[in-house]
Amino acid sequence: MATETKSTGKYWMMFLVSLALTIAFLIFLPEWFWVMLPFLFTSLVYAFDWV
């Protein structure tokens, strides 16, 4: 069984950008904070290569 290594650097960058935007939303527009959560958690799952 061959294992394939994938580069997840792009996904880690997406996670960091999503995290920064989530924190910004939490500070400036707390009522819309939840809108960023799907992007944050989706990019985290891809960064850990759980798909």
N, C-alpha and C positions, 0 to 999 in steps of 0.2 A: 504494500500500500504506500503510495507516494504522498508525501506531504508537500503542500504548496505554501510558500511564504508570500504574503502580500504586504505591500507598503501601506501603512496606516497613517503616515505623516499628514496627508491631506485631511483626513478625518479628525485628527487631533487639532489641526488648525481650525477646522469648522467648529469643533467643540469649544475651543477657547473664545472664538468670536461669539458663539451662541451664549456662552457663559457671561461674557462682558455685556452683551445686549440684554440678557436676562437681569443682570444686576442693575443696569441702567433703567430698565423698565420698572424694576422694584423700587428704585429711588424716585424717579420722575413721574411715572404713571402706574402706581401700585394696583390700580383697579384693572389694568391690562397685563399684569405680570404673567398670568397664566397662559397668554397667547404664545409666549416664547418657550414654554416647557416642552412641547412636542419636538421642536428643533433641537433643544438642548439634549434631551434624552435619546433622540434618534442618532444624533452625531456621536454621543457617548457609546452607544451600542456598536456603531460601525467602527469607532476607534479601538474598542476592545476586541473587534473581529468576532462578535458573537452571532453573526448572521450566517 
